[in-house]
Amino acid sequence: MTFFRLASLIGLAAALTSCASVADTSVIEQPAPTDTPLPSPTVLWFPPTATATPQTFPTQAPTPDQKPGVGNVIFTDDFSSPILWNTAASDQATVDVSRNRLTIAVHPGIYMLSMRQGVTLSNFYAEITAKTSLCQGKDDYGMLFRAPNNVAYYRFALSCDGTARVERVSVGTRAPLQPPMPSGDVPPGAPGEVRIGVWAVGSEMRFFLNGRYQFTVTDVNYRSGALGVFARAAGNTPVTVTFSDLVVYDVNYINPTKTPKP
């Protein structure tokens, strides 16, 4: 092999080696493709909700007038005059008018009443305040009205067991017109205080406690008469009740009318 040919082979080999190195270097230095990261999901902390439709409520019809036709005051009584009421004093019961109140005190088993003198009522609305000092269980007290005499009348009775009732009394015989009905307005025992109201027009009579309607009864036996109050000791203990602030109104009204709901 001639020197010229050997030099040519050496040169060719060097050229090939140089190309391979360049090619390898080019491959190694080329950066690997980087993937673009996907966006992170957004957390929805308060998802939207459908807007609620406002709820509508029906408008209630107005309550019928529970004491229709009540007009002017006929008279008032502050219990300053003892001669206007029946009074009594005995070992079993007393009725006393003093210090602007009427007090009935009765021993066990005794019933006592007192009638207002000089007034006869037919259609009216009357209110009186009653306060119990001694009263329990079946002991009762209340208002008498349309009394033609002392032994015939209607009786609106409140019992110290928290019930109210209405009776027609005639010579010691009583006819229930409204059986005992529990009422939150009746004081449960003593001491207690309640405003008693009676609305009467014709045969219809409505009853109220503290201005709130209780019930209605109808009866045609007594059309007019006096007002009164009473107390009764039904158990083995005495009863003491005071009455005050009597107000009586005129009523100008013609039946019938819808009976109000309590």
VEXDREN-2710 file (C-alpha; in Angstrom, 1 decimal):
% VEXDREN-2710
k/r/px/py/pz
1/MET/0.0/0.0/0.0
2/THR/1.4/3.2/-1.0
3/PHE/1.8/6.1/1.4
4/PHE/-0.7/8.2/-0.5
5/ARG/-3.4/5.5/-0.3
6/LEU/-2.8/4.9/3.4
7/ALA/-3.2/8.6/4.1
8/SER/-6.4/8.6/2.2
9/LEU/-7.8/5.8/4.3
10/ILE/-6.8/7.4/7.5
11/GLY/-8.4/10.7/6.5
12/LEU/-11.6/9.0/5.5
13/ALA/-11.8/7.1/8.8
14/ALA/-11.3/10.4/10.7
15/ALA/-14.0/12.1/8.7
16/LEU/-16.5/9.3/9.5
17/THR/-15.6/9.4/13.2
18/SER/-16.1/13.2/13.2
19/CYS/-19.5/12.9/11.6
20/ALA/-20.6/10.2/14.1
21/SER/-19.6/12.3/17.0
22/VAL/-21.4/15.3/15.7
23/ALA/-24.5/13.2/15.0
24/ASP/-24.3/11.6/18.5
25/THR/-23.8/15.0/20.2
26/SER/-26.7/16.4/18.3
27/VAL/-29.0/13.6/19.6
28/ILE/-27.8/13.9/23.2
29/GLU/-28.1/17.7/23.4
30/GLN/-31.6/17.9/22.0
31/PRO/-34.0/18.5/24.9
32/ALA/-36.9/16.1/25.3
33/PRO/-40.3/17.5/24.4
34/THR/-42.1/18.8/27.4
35/ASP/-45.9/18.2/27.6
36/THR/-48.0/21.3/28.5
37/PRO/-49.6/20.5/31.9
38/LEU/-53.4/20.2/32.0
39/PRO/-55.2/22.9/34.1
40/SER/-56.2/21.9/37.6
41/PRO/-60.0/21.4/38.1
42/THR/-61.8/24.3/39.8
43/VAL/-63.4/23.3/43.0
44/LEU/-67.0/24.7/43.2
45/TRP/-67.4/25.3/46.9
46/PHE/-70.9/26.9/46.7
47/PRO/-72.8/25.4/43.8
48/PRO/-75.7/27.5/42.6
49/THR/-79.2/26.5/43.7
50/ALA/-82.5/27.3/42.2
51/THR/-84.2/30.4/43.6
52/ALA/-87.1/29.5/45.9
53/THR/-90.5/30.7/44.9
54/PRO/-92.0/32.8/47.8
55/GLN/-94.8/31.0/49.5
56/THR/-98.1/32.8/49.7
57/PHE/-100.6/32.3/52.5
58/PRO/-104.4/32.8/52.1
59/THR/-105.8/35.9/53.8
60/GLN/-108.1/34.9/56.6
61/ALA/-111.6/36.3/56.6
62/PRO/-112.2/38.8/59.5
63/THR/-113.7/37.3/62.6
64/PRO/-117.4/38.3/63.1
65/ASP/-118.1/40.8/65.7
66/GLN/-118.4/38.8/68.9
67/LYS/-120.4/41.5/70.8
68/PRO/-122.5/43.2/68.1
69/GLY/-124.7/46.1/68.8
70/VAL/-123.0/47.2/72.1
71/GLY/-123.7/50.8/72.6
72/ASN/-123.7/53.4/75.4
73/VAL/-123.1/52.7/79.0
74/ILE/-126.3/52.2/80.9
75/PHE/-124.8/52.5/84.3
76/THR/-121.7/51.7/86.3
77/ASP/-121.3/50.6/89.9
78/ASP/-118.1/51.1/91.9
79/PHE/-119.6/49.4/95.0
80/SER/-119.5/52.6/97.0
81/SER/-123.1/52.3/98.2
82/PRO/-124.1/49.2/100.3
83/ILE/-127.8/49.9/99.9
84/LEU/-127.7/48.9/96.2
85/TRP/-126.9/45.3/97.0
86/ASN/-128.3/42.6/99.3
87/THR/-126.0/42.2/102.2
88/ALA/-126.0/39.6/105.0
89/ALA/-124.0/38.4/108.0
90/SER/-124.3/35.1/109.8
91/ASP/-122.1/32.3/111.2
92/GLN/-122.3/30.5/107.8
93/ALA/-121.9/33.4/105.3
94/THR/-121.4/37.1/104.9
95/VAL/-122.0/39.6/102.1
96/ASP/-120.4/42.9/102.6
97/VAL/-120.0/46.0/100.5
98/SER/-117.1/48.2/101.5
99/ARG/-113.9/49.7/100.1
100/ASN/-115.4/49.8/96.6
101/ARG/-116.0/46.0/96.4
102/LEU/-118.6/43.4/97.3
103/THR/-117.2/40.4/99.3
104/ILE/-118.9/37.1/99.6
105/ALA/-117.5/34.7/102.2
106/VAL/-119.1/31.3/102.8
107/HIS/-118.4/28.2/104.9
108/PRO/-118.2/24.7/103.4
109/GLY/-121.4/23.6/101.8
110/ILE/-123.0/27.1/101.7
111/TYR/-124.3/28.9/98.6
112/MET/-124.7/32.7/98.8
113/LEU/-125.9/35.3/96.3
114/SER/-126.4/39.1/96.2
115/MET/-128.7/40.9/93.7
116/ARG/-128.3/44.5/92.4
117/GLN/-131.3/46.6/93.3
118/GLY/-133.3/49.0/91.1
119/VAL/-132.3/47.7/87.7
120/THR/-134.1/45.4/85.3
121/LEU/-132.2/44.4/82.1
122/SER/-133.3/42.7/78.9
123/ASN/-130.7/43.2/76.1
124/PHE/-127.4/44.2/77.5
125/TYR/-123.6/43.6/77.8
126/ALA/-122.3/43.5/81.4
127/GLU/-118.8/43.1/82.8
128/ILE/-117.6/42.7/86.4
129/THR/-114.2/41.8/87.9
130/ALA/-114.0/38.8/90.3
131/LYS/-111.0/38.1/92.6
132/THR/-110.6/34.8/94.5
133/SER/-109.0/34.8/97.9
134/LEU/-110.0/31.3/99.1
135/CYS/-111.2/28.9/96.4
136/GLN/-110.3/25.4/95.2
137/GLY/-111.5/22.3/93.4
138/LYS/-115.3/22.5/92.6
139/ASP/-115.9/25.7/94.5
140/ASP/-117.5/28.2/92.2
141/TYR/-118.6/31.8/91.8
142/GLY/-119.8/34.2/89.1
143/MET/-122.6/36.4/87.7
144/LEU/-126.3/36.0/87.8
145/PHE/-128.5/37.8/85.2
146/ARG/-132.0/38.2/83.9
147/ALA/-133.3/37.3/87.4
148/PRO/-137.0/37.9/87.8
149/ASN/-136.5/37.2/91.5
150/ASN/-134.0/35.7/93.9
151/VAL/-134.9/32.1/93.1
152/ALA/-135.0/32.3/89.3
153/TYR/-132.1/33.4/87.1
154/TYR/-129.4/32.5/84.7
155/ARG/-126.0/31.7/86.2
156/PHE/-122.6/32.1/84.6
157/ALA/-120.4/30.0/86.9
158/LEU/-116.6/29.7/87.1
159/SER/-115.2/26.8/89.0
160/CYS/-111.8/26.8/90.7
161/ASP/-110.9/23.7/88.8
162/GLY/-110.5/25.9/85.7
163/THR/-113.9/25.3/84.0
164/ALA/-116.9/27.5/83.1
165/ARG/-120.6/26.6/82.7
166/VAL/-124.0/28.2/82.3
167/GLU/-127.2/27.1/84.1
168/ARG/-130.8/28.1/84.4
169/VAL/-132.0/28.1/88.0
170/SER/-135.6/27.9/89.2
171/VAL/-136.5/27.5/92.8
172/GLY/-133.4/25.5/93.6
173/THR/-133.5/23.3/90.5
174/ARG/-130.8/23.9/87.9
175/ALA/-130.9/23.1/84.2
176/PRO/-127.5/22.9/82.5
177/LEU/-127.3/25.1/79.3
178/GLN/-123.5/24.8/78.8
179/PRO/-121.7/21.9/80.5
180/PRO/-118.4/22.6/82.3
181/MET/-115.8/23.6/79.7
182/PRO/-112.1/24.1/80.5
183/SER/-110.8/27.6/79.9
184/GLY/-107.4/29.1/80.3
185/ASP/-109.1/32.3/81.4
186/VAL/-110.6/30.8/84.5
187/PRO/-108.2/31.2/87.5
188/PRO/-107.2/27.7/88.8
189/GLY/-107.8/28.3/92.4
190/ALA/-106.8/31.3/94.5
191/PRO/-105.5/33.9/94.4
192/GLY/-106.9/34.8/91.0
193/GLU/-108.6/37.5/89.0
194/VAL/-110.9/37.5/86.0
195/ARG/-113.1/39.9/84.1
196/ILE/-116.5/38.2/83.6
197/GLY/-118.7/39.3/80.6
198/VAL/-122.2/38.5/79.5
199/TRP/-123.8/39.6/76.2
200/ALA/-127.6/38.9/76.0
201/VAL/-130.0/39.7/73.2
202/GLY/-133.3/37.9/73.0
203/SER/-132.8/34.2/73.4
204/GLU/-129.1/34.3/72.5
205/MET/-126.5/34.7/75.3
206/ARG/-122.7/34.9/74.7
207/PHE/-120.1/34.6/77.5
208/PHE/-116.7/36.2/77.8
209/LEU/-113.7/36.0/80.2
210/ASN/-111.1/38.7/80.1
211/GLY/-112.7/40.0/76.9
212/ARG/-112.3/36.7/75.1
213/TYR/-115.3/34.8/73.8
214/GLN/-116.0/31.4/75.4
215/PHE/-119.3/30.0/74.1
216/THR/-123.0/30.8/73.3
217/VAL/-126.2/29.4/74.7
218/THR/-129.8/30.0/73.7
219/ASP/-132.8/29.8/76.0
220/VAL/-136.2/31.6/76.1
221/ASN/-137.3/31.2/79.7
222/TYR/-136.1/34.5/81.2
223/ARG/-136.3/37.6/79.0
224/SER/-135.4/40.2/81.5
225/GLY/-134.4/40.7/85.2
226/ALA/-131.8/41.9/87.6
227/LEU/-128.1/41.3/87.9
228/GLY/-126.3/39.6/90.7
229/VAL/-123.2/37.7/91.9
230/PHE/-122.7/34.5/93.9
231/ALA/-120.2/32.2/95.6
232/ARG/-120.4/28.6/96.7
233/ALA/-118.2/26.4/98.8
234/ALA/-118.6/22.9/97.3
235/GLY/-115.8/21.2/99.4
236/ASN/-114.6/21.2/103.0
237/THR/-113.0/24.6/103.0
238/PRO/-114.4/28.1/103.0
239/VAL/-114.6/30.4/99.9
240/THR/-114.0/34.1/99.7
241/VAL/-114.6/36.1/96.5
242/THR/-114.7/39.8/95.9
243/PHE/-116.5/41.6/93.0
244/SER/-115.8/45.1/91.7
245/ASP/-116.1/47.5/88.7
246/LEU/-119.4/46.6/87.3
247/VAL/-120.2/48.2/83.9
248/VAL/-123.4/47.6/81.9
249/TYR/-123.9/48.6/78.3
250/ASP/-127.0/48.9/76.1
251/VAL/-127.2/46.6/73.1
252/ASN/-129.2/47.5/70.0
253/TYR/-129.2/44.4/67.8
254/ILE/-131.7/42.1/66.1
255/ASN/-131.0/38.3/65.9
256/PRO/-130.0/36.1/64.2
257/THR/-126.3/36.4/63.9
258/LYS/-123.5/34.0/63.2
259/THR/-122.1/32.5/66.4
260/PRO/-118.4/33.4/66.7
261/LYS/-115.8/30.8/67.1
262/PRO/-113.7/30.9/70.3
END
